[in-house]
């Protein structure tokens, strides 16, 4: 049987040309991948959470660690000490973070729990990881609560999660989290909540239309008896109010600021290196 030799003529295309001709040359899947890549690039360019972004509200930052930072929210939060813990580099969910970044985020939580305990307050941490395919920048929200309200928070959230998204779902509605990063598959949208340093709950979001972005804030606002404007729409607050909240919390945070130990350690290490270099001369 004879052999057939197929000659294929290759032609160089720009990214725009390739995206237009993707269906013809690479198939629908190729064009889809190119569009997804472009969306991801745009998400980096437009991100207001990345530490190097020109859009980052640096005046709201309380402290910066190695891979993460702590900041007050730029909107009128559920409390004057409503905060966010954010990885410095772009990542769309906690379950995709490297282990060292995840561990560092836990350090902020421990410090905040200790701070609010001194105020006789409890606290809640939650993550709303929606539309992960559009590559948002993940952050953990931190809200202090009066002790008696904090004691009731698990009951409120358990009930709300069990009643969300209708009756029939492919995934279990309520996941009692012991290790979130091993309980939720990567690439899934989800909601997760922890109560202080205790284990919490998670929920895989199957329908974004039936699981609102305001799910957690609406529950907390109800517990705190706050008006709907506190959770319905997050509008950027006046700059003066943002700065005032940040300055006040910086003073509160100072005794718990573990990043100062890092800076002192770096300074000591640098001084030791300089001394060693001088002695060799």
Buried (B, 14 or more C-beta within 10 A) or exposed (E): EEEEEEEEEEEEEEEEEBBBBBEEEBEEEBBEBBEEEEEBEEBEEEBEBBBEBEEBBEEBBBBBBEBBBBBBBBBBBBBEBBBBBBBBBBBBBBBBBEEEBBEBBEBBBEBBBEBBEEEEBBBBBBBBBBEBEEBBBBBBBBBBBEEEBBEEBBEBBBEBBEEBBEEEBEBEBBBEBEEBBEBBEEEBBBBBBBBBEEEBBBBBBBEEEEBBBBBBBBBBBEBBEBEEEBBEEBEEBEEEEBBBBBEEBBEBBEEBBBBEEBEEEEEEEEEEEEEEEEEEE
